[in-house]
Amino acid sequence: MRRLKIIEYMTLDGVIEDPGPTGDFKNRGWTVRYWNEELAAAQSQELFASDALLLGRVTYEEFAAAWRLRSGDPFTDKMNTMKKFVASHDATRRLEWNAIVLPGDVVEAVKRLKQAPGNDILVYGSRALIRTLMPHGVIDQYRLIVYPLVLGEGKRLFEDRAQRIELDLISATTTQKGVTLLTYGRR
């Protein structure tokens, strides 16, 4: 069975909003100064172990707009060519960038995806989608890339009303710039 793995960039206070240089959040781009070869290698390892992306509609739109304009390196080429599944309330929505809308109930659709042949499925960002999936136990790994800063405001992955989920630490490494890569698995 395929594993569903989420990857989230996160501040020490749990903010995940607009980690890259685009977006509406006033603190957007908070990851940029910490990027280095170690992070690039870790991200490449995760991407190349996967053959599909699962994205929420908002993340899909942001990624499709940015990644389709790039080419010429193995990571970008992989992002652009791999299959994408998009969670959207509009099942008739026409998508580009090698993407299709997940049919029906998103939790059941993800369960079917995990049963299909293939490699790991990655979820980047997609806060609303992840929060929908968490209580149903379909997420196999949480890869939290924690940055050594506190923003004090912004959207968080885990909110006060989140359901209790117990996880086991699989790995923990820290980059030279102080970014900690934590990987947790479901018990």
DATA-V364738 format. One record per residue. N is the residue number from 1. RES is the residue in one small letter. PSI is psi in radians with two decimals (* if undefined). BURIAL is b if it has 24 or more other C-alpha atoms within 12 Angstrom, else e. Layout:
n->N res->RES psi->PSI burial->BURIAL
n->N res->RES psi->PSI burial->BURIAL
This chain:
n->1 res->m psi->2.47 burial->e
n->2 res->r psi->2.63 burial->b
n->3 res->r psi->2.48 burial->b
n->4 res->l psi->2.09 burial->b
n->5 res->k psi->2.24 burial->b
n->6 res->i psi->2.57 burial->b
n->7 res->i psi->2.10 burial->b
n->8 res->e psi->2.28 burial->b
n->9 res->y psi->2.32 burial->b
n->10 res->m psi->2.47 burial->b
n->11 res->t psi->2.98 burial->b
n->12 res->l psi->-0.53 burial->e
n->13 res->d psi->0.27 burial->e
n->14 res->g psi->0.10 burial->b
n->15 res->v psi->2.35 burial->b
n->16 res->i psi->-0.03 burial->b
n->17 res->e psi->2.30 burial->b
n->18 res->d psi->1.08 burial->b
n->19 res->p psi->-0.44 burial->b
n->20 res->g psi->-3.11 burial->b
n->21 res->p psi->-0.08 burial->e
n->22 res->t psi->2.84 burial->e
n->23 res->g psi->3.05 burial->e
n->24 res->d psi->-0.25 burial->e
n->25 res->f psi->2.31 burial->e
n->26 res->k psi->-0.42 burial->e
n->27 res->n psi->0.33 burial->b
n->28 res->r psi->2.72 burial->b
n->29 res->g psi->0.33 burial->b
n->30 res->w psi->-0.21 burial->b
n->31 res->t psi->-0.35 burial->b
n->32 res->v psi->-0.82 burial->e
n->33 res->r psi->-0.21 burial->e
n->34 res->y psi->-0.13 burial->b
n->35 res->w psi->2.38 burial->b
n->36 res->n psi->-3.09 burial->e
n->37 res->e psi->-0.61 burial->e
n->38 res->e psi->-0.79 burial->e
n->39 res->l psi->-0.72 burial->b
n->40 res->a psi->-0.75 burial->e
n->41 res->a psi->-0.74 burial->e
n->42 res->a psi->-0.72 burial->b
n->43 res->q psi->-0.70 burial->b
n->44 res->s psi->-0.73 burial->e
n->45 res->q psi->-0.78 burial->e
n->46 res->e psi->-0.79 burial->b
n->47 res->l psi->-0.78 burial->b
n->48 res->f psi->-0.21 burial->b
n->49 res->a psi->0.00 burial->e
n->50 res->s psi->2.77 burial->b
n->51 res->d psi->0.13 burial->b
n->52 res->a psi->2.64 burial->b
n->53 res->l psi->2.47 burial->b
n->54 res->l psi->2.13 burial->b
n->55 res->l psi->2.58 burial->b
n->56 res->g psi->2.86 burial->b
n->57 res->r psi->-0.79 burial->b
n->58 res->v psi->-0.83 burial->e
n->59 res->t psi->-0.72 burial->b
n->60 res->y psi->-0.85 burial->b
n->61 res->e psi->-0.72 burial->b
n->62 res->e psi->-0.79 burial->b
n->63 res->f psi->-0.82 burial->b
n->64 res->a psi->-0.72 burial->b
n->65 res->a psi->-0.66 burial->e
n->66 res->a psi->-0.87 burial->e
n->67 res->w psi->-0.60 burial->b
n->68 res->r psi->-0.38 burial->e
n->69 res->l psi->-0.11 burial->e
n->70 res->r psi->2.75 burial->e
n->71 res->s psi->2.96 burial->e
n->72 res->g psi->-0.09 burial->e
n->73 res->d psi->2.71 burial->e
n->74 res->p psi->-0.72 burial->e
n->75 res->f psi->-0.87 burial->b
n->76 res->t psi->-0.76 burial->e
n->77 res->d psi->-0.68 burial->e
n->78 res->k psi->-0.81 burial->b
n->79 res->m psi->-0.74 burial->b
n->80 res->n psi->-0.49 burial->b
n->81 res->t psi->-0.33 burial->b
n->82 res->m psi->2.72 burial->b
n->83 res->k psi->2.45 burial->b
n->84 res->k psi->2.36 burial->b
n->85 res->f psi->2.29 burial->b
n->86 res->v psi->2.24 burial->b
n->87 res->a psi->2.09 burial->b
n->88 res->s psi->2.54 burial->b
n->89 res->h psi->-0.23 burial->e
n->90 res->d psi->1.62 burial->e
n->91 res->a psi->-0.29 burial->e
n->92 res->t psi->-0.02 burial->e
n->93 res->r psi->2.28 burial->e
n->94 res->r psi->2.24 burial->e
n->95 res->l psi->2.71 burial->e
n->96 res->e psi->-2.92 burial->e
n->97 res->w psi->0.70 burial->b
n->98 res->n psi->0.73 burial->e
n->99 res->a psi->2.63 burial->b
n->100 res->i psi->2.70 burial->b
n->101 res->v psi->2.37 burial->b
n->102 res->l psi->2.28 burial->b
n->103 res->p psi->2.49 burial->e
n->104 res->g psi->-2.65 burial->e
n->105 res->d psi->2.22 burial->e
n->106 res->v psi->-0.68 burial->b
n->107 res->v psi->-0.81 burial->b
n->108 res->e psi->-0.67 burial->e
n->109 res->a psi->-0.69 burial->e
n->110 res->v psi->-0.69 burial->b
n->111 res->k psi->-0.72 burial->b
n->112 res->r psi->-0.72 burial->e
n->113 res->l psi->-0.74 burial->b
n->114 res->k psi->-0.48 burial->b
n->115 res->q psi->-0.36 burial->e
n->116 res->a psi->2.68 burial->e
n->117 res->p psi->2.58 burial->e
n->118 res->g psi->-3.05 burial->e
n->119 res->n psi->-2.96 burial->b
n->120 res->d psi->2.72 burial->b
n->121 res->i psi->2.23 burial->b
n->122 res->l psi->2.51 burial->b
n->123 res->v psi->2.10 burial->b
n->124 res->y psi->2.46 burial->b
n->125 res->g psi->-2.24 burial->b
n->126 res->s psi->0.86 burial->b
n->127 res->r psi->-0.89 burial->b
n->128 res->a psi->-0.72 burial->b
n->129 res->l psi->-0.83 burial->b
n->130 res->i psi->-0.74 burial->b
n->131 res->r psi->-0.49 burial->b
n->132 res->t psi->-0.69 burial->b
n->133 res->l psi->-0.56 burial->b
n->134 res->m psi->-0.86 burial->b
n->135 res->p psi->-0.22 burial->e
n->136 res->h psi->0.02 burial->e
n->137 res->g psi->0.44 burial->b
n->138 res->v psi->-0.17 burial->b
n->139 res->i psi->2.13 burial->b
n->140 res->d psi->-0.61 burial->b
n->141 res->q psi->2.45 burial->b
n->142 res->y psi->2.01 burial->b
n->143 res->r psi->1.79 burial->b
n->144 res->l psi->2.07 burial->b
n->145 res->i psi->1.77 burial->b
n->146 res->v psi->2.15 burial->b
n->147 res->y psi->2.50 burial->b
n->148 res->p psi->1.09 burial->b
n->149 res->l psi->2.74 burial->b
n->150 res->v psi->2.18 burial->e
n->151 res->l psi->-0.45 burial->b
n->152 res->g psi->-0.23 burial->e
n->153 res->e psi->2.79 burial->e
n->154 res->g psi->2.91 burial->b
n->155 res->k psi->2.44 burial->b
n->156 res->r psi->2.66 burial->b
n->157 res->l psi->-0.81 burial->b
n->158 res->f psi->2.05 burial->b
n->159 res->e psi->3.01 burial->e
n->160 res->d psi->-0.57 burial->e
n->161 res->r psi->0.22 burial->e
n->162 res->a psi->2.52 burial->e
n->163 res->q psi->2.57 burial->e
n->164 res->r psi->2.27 burial->e
n->165 res->i psi->2.14 burial->e
n->166 res->e psi->2.35 burial->e
n->167 res->l psi->2.78 burial->e
n->168 res->d psi->2.40 burial->e
n->169 res->l psi->2.18 burial->e
n->170 res->i psi->-0.76 burial->e
n->171 res->s psi->2.73 burial->e
n->172 res->a psi->2.15 burial->e
n->173 res->t psi->2.74 burial->e
n->174 res->t psi->2.35 burial->e
n->175 res->t psi->2.95 burial->e
n->176 res->q psi->-0.40 burial->e
n->177 res->k psi->0.12 burial->e
n->178 res->g psi->0.18 burial->e
n->179 res->v psi->2.28 burial->b
n->180 res->t psi->2.24 burial->b
n->181 res->l psi->1.93 burial->b
n->182 res->l psi->2.29 burial->b
n->183 res->t psi->2.15 burial->b
n->184 res->y psi->2.53 burial->b
n->185 res->g psi->2.75 burial->b
n->186 res->r psi->2.51 burial->b
n->187 res->r psi->* burial->e
